C-alpha cells in the first residue's frame, strides 16, 4: 500500500479546552477555528498542563519561543501544532469545506497551505450546498434503511448504487435530499453478485477507466496478482477483503474462488 503522509482524523472538541498560545495574525485564525469547533480556548500554558488539556496551538512570533513551548507541551502529553513550522507539528490543520454535517478537509501535510486552499475553492464550486441536507436525510432514514436491508453489506451496496453518479440519490444532485423517502419506499435495491476483471496497462492509477476506478472503490473483494502497484490498490475500499493470488486458469473472471457470493469482486491482472 502507498504510504500516507499523515492520518486524517475528525476530532470532537465540543466543550473541551484547547490551548492557544500567541497573539496577532498567526494566532487569531487558530482561535477562530477552535471556537468554530465548539471548544473552549485556554491561553495559560501551565494551567493547560495542570488540567490535562490534550491539544495545543502555538503561534508566537519568536521562533525560539515556539520551539521551547512545543517541546514542553509535547512532554506534557499534548498534541502540538506550531503555525508555519510543520517540522514541529504533531498535526496540521487542513483547508475545510463545510457542508454541515459534511466536512471535507484538504491537507498537504504542511507543504503548502495555499495549494490546499485553492483545491478547496475548486471543490466549493463543484459540490452543492445541499450535501448537508442529503446527509441529514440519510441519517434520519437509518432505521428504515436497516429494516429494509438488515444485512450491513446489503445496505452499503444499496447506498453505493443510489449515491453514485447518475444514481437515484446522486450525491451531486441538489434534489437528492428530497428523494430519500421515495427511494426507500419504491426503488431501493441491491445489486446481485458481480465480478469485474481489470487488465492494467501500467502503474499509474490515472490510467484506470472511470468504470474500473469506480469498481475498485465499491468492491467487496479485491483479488490481485503479486506485484500489483500499491498506487492501484490504494484506490480500493479500505475495508474490502484483499487477496493475492497467482495467475492461473482456476481464477478467471467467471470463476474466481475468492469471489464475494453476494457482492462485487474485482480481479486485477498485471501487464504481461
Protein Blocks (a to p, Z undefined) as FASTA:
>chain_A
ZZdfbdcddddfehiacddededjllmmmmmmmmmnopacdfbfklmmmnopabdcdfbf
blklmmmmmmmmmmnopacddehilklpfbdcdddddddfbdcdddeehmammlmmmmmm
mmmmmpcfklmmmmmmmmmmmmmmmmmmmplklmmmmmmmmmmghiaklfklmklmmmmm
mmmmmmgccddddddddddfbjblklpcfklmmmmmmpfbdcddehiafklmmmpcfkbc
cddddddfklcfklcfkbcfkbccddddddZZ
